[in-house]
Amino acid sequence: MLHWCIQPGTLSGQLTVPPSKSHFLRAIVLASLAHGESVIHRPLATPDAQAMADACRAFGATIHMQDDAWVIQGVSGRPCFQSATIDAGNSGLVYRIITALAALSEAWVTIDGDASIRQRRLIVPLLNALKTLGARVEYLESFGQAPFRIRGPITSKPLMLSCIDSQPATALLILGACLPEGLTLDIQDCDEWPWVHVTLDWLSRLNIPYALDKSTISVQSNQGYCAFERRMPGDFSSALYAVLGALLTGSTLEILGLDPADVQGDRQVLDLLQAWGAVCVWREETLCIQGGQSLQGGVVDLRHYIDALPALVVAASQCQDSVYLKHYASARFKESDRVQTSVQGLCALGGVAVVDADAIHVKPSSLSGGMTLNVQQDHRLALAWTVAGLISDRPICLIGTECVTKSYPGFVDDWRQCGALIEVTQGD
């Protein structure tokens, strides 16, 4: 188990963010379903990517991994599961997408994952939708939780999906292009629409026709997924921590590797911070951060960028006015209950935050630090609390930080090059 000790300090200089995890996982599975050979440049070597690759190999894709590119031979829209058990690891996206594709199998496919997958990730709405299409599902231990097994055949019919998480919708949309008749999906109660739009952006790029009418998406299965070649864009979710590290320590930082026009939901956090008074300026594809300004604070609708919750809780503590983070429900079903863990962590560090039915209320405060926190196997918590370490009066220690490899394998090296003082040790 890795421990980090973060000293108070600044973050300045120049930093290149890693590729987007969300884009890359979609790229792997879509290339695996495509006709022909795809090439994905600037891959992100993480446990989630490995889990997706293993799952795609299990249904027949051929994947050659290189440092600078992954070359994938797809199955032409006809996944044939050659393995009876798929391990999603810690990835909610692998869990949901592969579950949907397994419903095409004529033989039973068992879906499992780690403790977070088994205990925290919502799956019943997706399984109910697949059963409406004709799939059979058997729970192997507890109702509504992995491990379970699933098999087809399925046929297309209009579906209504009610789920606050976006990943079941993404899974069904990707499945829809594999069905001869396509799929019509009415998405209700979803608090994460920006990530649905990331999936729709991929469908557009791969020439899959679809129609969007308010909450209903109709995917047409014309000729299936086409092979592609694409360089993975930088990850706005990972960039956010560097943005806040510079803003909150009054530093100047240049962030490279981002596409200003990308559809990632966390791109919108920059608009929020600018509305609060932050200086974030694009110079072509370089994001320039000038810290030192007071951040105003206000009301935040987390449905635009739910994964930013832990980082925004830390940032909110440094605003002039109180911050109210609304629509937080789906954050309870991530690697940790991020509502509870984020608030408890901030309060342990000396901040002031409370949760009620309507919002997470964070009051302006100084962070005293001097604490040891367990990151609960949640990479977003580890990264957010590293930002807190920069602005605390005393160092903080984080336990279990190996989980950061899920989205940002080179984080410590990148931040050290920008002046952050992070000591890494091995412990129990």
ABEGO torsion letter per residue (X at the ends): XBBBBBBBEBBBEBBBBBBBAAAAAAAAAAAAABBEBBBBBGBBBBAAAAAAAAAAAAAGBBBBBBAABBBBBBAGGBBBBABABBBAEABAAAAAAAAAAAAABABBBBBBBBAAAAAABBAAAAAAAAAAAGBBBBBAABBGBOBBBBBOBBBBBBBBBBBABAAAAAAAAAAAAABAAEBBBBBBGBAAAAAAAAAAAAAAAAGBBBBBBEABBBBBBAAEBBBBBBBBBBBAAAAAAAAAAAAAAGBBBBBBGBBAABABAAAAAAAAAAAAGBBBBBBEABBBBBBGBBBAEEBBBAAABAAAAAAAAAAAAABABBBBBBGAAAAAABABBAAAAAAAAAAAAGBBBBBBAABBBBBBBBBAEGBBBBAGGBAAAAAAAAAAAAABABBBBBBGAAAAAAABAAAAAAAAAAGBBBBBBBBX
